[in-house]
């Protein structure tokens, strides 16, 4: 019963987080950081996709930010919906494996928080995301 309630709360949070990620690059004003700024003193190092001669521009890098946020959004929204609808899919081994996969996703997200720094807020977010992973481990074990 407690685990079911936690899963529903996790699902609601995850769904909302996924919806925010759809527009996160705009909320964080990445356009100003990447495109609408004075020329840097030191330009970004060129990135070549071999074996082609395709050079990745700043506009391409800005596009990659959007692509990755939309990919994260898709994953988050899917996980949120799965959690909210857990009573329908969780029965049996396939559902438990899905819960284990979701736990792994949250553990990767938790560990990745340290890319942003090691401030108190980073550690709190790491703990929050790890907690979401632990909820799903609990589902897998139950």
C-alpha positions in Angstrom: 0.0 0.0 0.0 2.8 2.5 0.9 4.8 1.4 -2.1 1.8 1.9 -4.3 1.3 5.4 -3.0 5.0 6.2 -3.4 4.8 4.9 -7.0 1.9 7.2 -7.7 3.7 10.2 -6.3 6.8 9.3 -8.2 4.7 9.0 -11.4 3.1 12.4 -10.9 6.5 14.0 -10.2 8.1 12.3 -13.2 5.3 13.2 -15.6 5.6 16.9 -14.5 9.3 16.8 -14.8 9.0 15.4 -18.3 6.7 18.1 -19.3 9.0 20.8 -18.0 11.9 19.2 -19.9 10.1 19.8 -23.2 10.8 23.5 -22.8 13.8 23.4 -20.4 16.3 24.8 -22.9 14.1 27.9 -23.3 13.6 28.2 -19.5 17.4 28.1 -19.0 17.9 30.5 -21.9 20.4 28.2 -23.7 20.0 30.3 -26.8 21.6 33.3 -25.2 24.4 31.1 -23.8 25.1 29.3 -27.1 24.0 31.6 -30.0 23.1 35.1 -28.9 26.3 36.1 -27.2 29.4 38.1 -28.1 32.0 36.1 -29.9 34.0 34.2 -27.3 37.7 34.9 -26.8 38.4 31.3 -27.5 36.0 29.7 -29.9 34.7 26.1 -29.2 37.0 23.4 -30.4 35.7 22.1 -33.8 34.0 18.7 -33.6 34.3 16.6 -36.8 32.0 13.6 -37.4 34.3 11.2 -39.1 34.6 9.8 -41.7 32.5 12.8 -43.1 33.7 16.4 -43.1 30.6 17.6 -41.3 31.7 20.3 -38.9 29.3 20.8 -36.0 28.4 24.5 -35.6 27.2 26.4 -32.5 23.6 26.2 -34.0 24.1 22.4 -34.2 25.2 22.3 -30.6 22.1 24.3 -29.6 20.0 21.9 -31.6 21.6 18.9 -29.7 20.5 20.5 -26.4 16.9 20.5 -27.7 17.2 17.0 -29.0 18.5 15.6 -25.8 15.9 17.4 -23.7 13.1 16.1 -25.9 14.6 12.6 -25.6 14.7 13.0 -21.8 11.2 14.3 -21.9 10.0 11.3 -23.8 11.6 9.0 -21.2 10.4 10.9 -18.2 6.8 11.2 -19.5 6.8 7.5 -20.4 8.1 6.6 -16.9 5.6 8.9 -15.2 2.7 7.3 -17.1 4.0 3.8 -16.4 4.2 4.7 -12.7 0.7 6.2 -12.7 -0.7 3.1 -14.5 1.4 0.6 -12.5 -1.6 -1.4 -11.3 -2.2 -2.4 -15.0 1.3 -3.5 -15.9 3.1 -4.4 -12.7 1.8 -7.9 -12.3 4.3 -10.6 -13.1 7.9 -10.8 -14.0 7.8 -8.4 -17.1 6.4 -5.6 -14.9 9.0 -6.2 -12.3 11.8 -6.0 -14.9 10.3 -2.7 -16.2 10.5 -1.4 -12.6 14.1 -2.6 -12.4 14.9 -0.8 -15.7 13.3 2.4 -14.3 15.3 2.1 -11.1 18.5 2.0 -13.2 17.4 5.0 -15.2 16.9 7.0 -11.9 20.3 5.8 -10.6 22.0 7.0 -13.8 20.2 10.4 -13.4 21.2 10.6 -9.7 24.8 10.0 -10.4 24.8 12.4 -13.3 23.7 15.2 -11.0 27.4 15.6 -10.0 28.2 16.9 -13.4 26.5 20.1 -12.2 28.6 20.4 -9.1 28.9 19.3 -5.5 26.8 22.0 -3.8 24.3 21.1 -1.2 21.5 21.3 -3.7 23.3 18.9 -6.0 23.6 16.4 -3.2 19.9 16.8 -2.3 18.8 16.3 -5.9 21.1 13.3 -6.2 19.4 11.8 -3.0 16.0 12.6 -4.4 16.6 10.9 -7.7 18.3 7.9 -6.0 15.2 7.7 -3.8 13.1 7.4 -6.9 15.3 4.6 -8.0 15.0 2.9 -4.6 11.2 3.1 -4.8 11.4 1.2 -8.1 13.9 -1.3 -6.6 11.2 -1.8 -3.9 8.7 -2.5 -6.6 11.0 -5.0 -8.2 11.6 -6.8 -4.9 7.9 -6.9 -3.9 
